[in-house]
Structure formats: C-alpha cells, structure tokens
C-alpha cells in the first residue's frame, strides 16, 4: 500500500535520493496534488468518493529500486482509488523533505528530485517551503557539487521575485562566490537571466569593482563577464 510506503521517513528519504526512486515519488506527489486540486474544485467529492492510494507492489519489493527501469516505474502506479480515511497526504512528504532537506539537496539524485518537484509545486506551499529552506543556507548550497544545480534551475525559470531573493542573499558575498568552481556557475546564470535585464540592478552590480575584477581575473569567474558586455 502506498500509505505504508509514504508514512515512513526512511523510505521517503530513500525514494528522494535514488535514481529510480525519485521518479516514483514524483508520480505519487503528482497524483496527490491532482486529487487535492480536484477536491478543492468539487467540495462535495468526499461525500461520494472514498480515498486511498494503493500501490500494487509489495512493501519489500518497492525498496529494490535498483531493479527498476523507466517502464517498470510507469507500471508501479496504475490505479489510484480515492478514500477519505487514508492517512496519506502531501503534508507528511513535505515534513520529511523539510527535516532532511540538506541531505537531499547534497545528494546527486536528491537535487534532481528537488528540481522536478519545483516544476509542479513552485507556487504551492511545498514549493515555497523548498525556496525558503534553500535561501536559509544559500551560500553553502551554491558552493556544493550538486545543490548548485537547484539554484541554476530556479534562476533559469526567470521568476523575478525568486531571482531577486537570491541576489539579495548573496550580493555581499559575490566576490567569493564568483571565484568558486560551482558557485561561479550560479553567478553566471544570475547575471545572464536576472542582473543584466534590470538596469538599476546592473549598475549596482557594476559599482562593485572587486566583483568585476574577480570576474575578469579568476579562472571560473572569467566566464561571467561575457553576460555583462
């Protein structure tokens, strides 16, 4: 049963950080979010439909994620039957992701899971929680091998308020971040997609002579200057 699978913190974390597992979790999240959206549009739906998400695969077999391929993942979730008495809900997944957020972001597959979750949830409470957690520890995340990709992904979406939040959080640490192997890629993306498109912001950015010097002279930061000129 899906409810057994997704009310266990260790199993959710395993799904988040496994190459095949995070695809399974994303599909389950999509089903849950679709049901929540349907229920909000039809308030009386709970009177006529009972809701539980049944996963037609044993609790033990689901953990053998290494044996899965794209086709088997598609077949895992083939019947969603709604029932109101089921304890499974999206809030539990959000809670687990929030509790083990850094571990997930620092994982090769976990960072992909976070990016894909933002695709469907960036303006929902789940997505806002993710953005909030990312901004709390932004400098460490930006400098990490894997979690830097999450910020590049967000910046690429060109949602002004989120890109501006990122800029505000790192504006006093730009010299250091421009010199980093991974963080410099985030700075380049931010210059390209956000700073260079805002005249006031660009002037403020160019006023920092140390930043420009860093971009020109550093082996990593050097690439960022191409988006300014």
C-alpha positions in Angstrom: 0.0 0.0 0.0 1.2 3.4 -0.9 0.1 4.8 2.5 2.5 2.3 4.2 5.3 3.3 1.9 4.9 7.0 2.3 4.4 7.3 6.0 7.9 6.0 6.8 10.6 8.7 6.9 13.4 6.3 5.9 11.6 5.1 2.9 10.7 8.5 1.7 14.3 9.6 2.0 15.4 6.5 0.1 13.0 7.4 -2.7 14.2 11.1 -2.8 17.8 10.1 -3.2 17.6 7.1 -5.5 17.8 7.4 -9.3 14.7 5.4 -9.9 13.0 6.1 -6.6 12.7 9.8 -7.0 10.7 9.3 -10.2 8.3 7.1 -8.3 7.9 9.7 -5.6 7.3 12.5 -8.1 4.5 10.5 -9.7 2.9 9.8 -6.3 3.2 13.5 -5.5 1.5 14.4 -8.8 -1.4 12.1 -8.0 -1.8 13.6 -4.5 -1.7 17.2 -5.8 -4.1 16.4 -8.6 -6.6 14.9 -6.0 -6.2 17.9 -3.7 -6.9 20.2 -6.7 -9.9 18.2 -7.8 -11.3 18.2 -4.2 -10.9 21.9 -3.9 -12.8 22.4 -7.1 -15.6 20.0 -6.1 -16.2 20.4 -2.3 -18.8 17.5 -2.2 -16.4 15.0 -3.7 -15.6 13.5 -0.3 -19.3 12.6 0.2 -19.3 10.2 -2.8 -15.7 9.1 -3.1 -13.6 7.3 -0.5 -9.9 7.9 -0.9 -6.7 5.8 -0.6 -3.8 5.5 -2.9 -3.0 1.8 -3.4 0.4 0.9 -4.8 0.2 -2.6 -6.4 3.6 -3.7 -5.4 4.8 -5.2 -2.1 6.3 -3.0 0.6 9.6 -5.0 0.4 9.8 -5.0 -3.3 9.5 -1.3 -3.7 12.8 -0.9 -1.9 14.6 -2.9 -4.5 14.8 0.2 -6.6 18.0 -0.8 -8.4 16.0 -3.4 -10.4 13.6 -0.8 -11.9 13.7 0.8 -15.3 11.5 3.5 -16.9 8.9 1.0 -17.9 8.6 -0.7 -14.5 8.3 2.7 -12.8 5.4 3.6 -15.1 3.7 0.3 -14.2 4.1 0.7 -10.5 1.3 3.4 -10.2 -1.6 2.3 -12.3 -4.6 2.5 -10.0 -5.4 5.5 -7.8 -8.6 4.9 -5.7 -9.7 7.8 -3.6 -10.7 7.2 0.1 -11.2 9.8 2.8 -9.9 7.6 5.7 -6.4 7.1 4.4 -3.6 8.8 6.5 -1.5 9.5 3.4 -1.2 13.2 2.5 1.2 15.5 0.9 1.9 17.2 4.3 3.8 14.1 5.5 6.1 14.2 2.5 6.7 17.9 2.9 7.6 17.3 6.6 10.1 14.6 5.8 11.7 16.6 3.0 11.9 19.6 5.3 13.6 17.5 8.1 16.2 16.0 5.8 16.5 18.9 3.3 20.2 19.4 3.3 20.9 15.6 2.9 18.5 15.5 -0.1 20.0 18.7 -1.7 23.5 17.4 -1.3 22.7 14.1 -3.0 23.2 13.6 -6.7 19.7 12.3 -7.2 18.1 14.3 -4.4 19.0 17.6 -6.1 17.2 16.3 -9.2 14.2 15.4 -7.1 14.0 19.0 -5.7 14.3 20.5 -9.2 11.5 18.3 -10.6 9.3 19.0 -7.5 9.6 22.7 -8.1 8.3 22.1 -11.6 4.9 21.3 -10.3 5.0 23.0 -6.9 6.9 26.2 -7.1 3.9 28.4 -6.3 2.3 25.9 -3.9 3.2 25.6 -0.1 5.5 22.7 -0.9 7.5 24.8 -3.4 7.5 27.8 -1.1 8.9 25.7 1.7 11.7 24.5 -0.6 12.6 28.0 -1.7 12.6 29.2 1.9 14.9 26.3 3.0 17.2 27.0 0.1 17.6 30.7 0.9 18.3 29.9 4.6 21.6 28.2 3.7 22.1 29.7 0.3 25.9 30.2 0.3 26.6 26.6 1.3 24.1 25.2 -1.2 25.5 27.3 -4.1 29.1 26.1 -3.5 28.1 22.4 -3.4 28.8 20.0 -6.3 25.1 19.1 -6.7 22.9 21.6 -4.9 24.2 24.5 -7.0 22.2 23.0 -9.9 19.0 23.7 -8.0 19.8 27.4 -8.0 20.7 27.4 -11.6 17.4 25.7 -12.3 15.4 28.2 -10.3 17.2 31.2 -12.0 16.6 29.7 -15.4 12.8 29.9 -14.8 13.2 33.7 -14.6 10.7 34.2 -11.8 11.6 37.8 -10.8 10.8 37.6 -7.1 12.8 34.4 -6.6 15.8 35.6 -8.6 15.8 38.9 -6.7 15.7 37.0 -3.4 18.7 35.0 -4.5 20.6 38.2 -5.5 19.7 40.0 -2.2 21.0 37.0 -0.2 24.4 36.8 -2.0 25.1 40.4 -3.0 27.6 40.9 -0.2 29.4 37.6 -1.0 29.7 38.0 -4.8 33.5 38.1 -4.9 33.9 34.9 -3.0 31.1 33.1 -4.9 32.4 34.3 -8.3 35.7 32.5 -7.6 34.1 29.1 -6.8 34.1 26.2 -9.1 30.4 25.6 -8.7 29.1 28.8 -7.3 30.6 30.8 -10.2 28.1 28.9 -12.5 25.2 30.2 -10.4 26.6 33.7 -10.5 26.9 33.5 -14.3 23.3 32.3 -14.6 22.1 35.1 -12.3 24.0 37.7 -14.4 22.6 36.3 -17.6 18.9 35.8 -16.6 18.4 38.5 -13.9 21.1 41.1 -13.3 21.7 42.0 -16.9 18.0 42.5 -17.6 17.5 45.1 -14.8 19.2 48.4 -15.4 19.3 49.5 -11.8 20.5 46.2 -10.6 23.2 46.1 -13.3 24.5 49.5 -12.3 24.6 48.4 -8.6 26.4 45.2 -9.6 28.9 47.1 -11.8 29.6 49.5 -9.0 31.3 46.7 -7.1 34.8 46.9 -8.7 36.1 43.9 -6.7 33.4 41.8 -8.3 34.3 42.8 -11.9 38.0 42.3 -11.1 37.1 38.9 -9.8 35.1 38.0 -12.9 37.8 39.1 -15.2 40.8 37.6 -13.5 39.5 34.4 -12.0 39.6 31.1 -14.0 35.9 30.5 -13.1 34.5 34.0 -12.8 36.0 35.0 -16.1 33.1 33.4 -18.0 30.5 35.6 -16.2 31.8 38.9 -17.7 30.5 37.8 -21.2 26.9 38.3 -20.0 27.7 41.9 -18.9 29.2 43.4 -22.0 
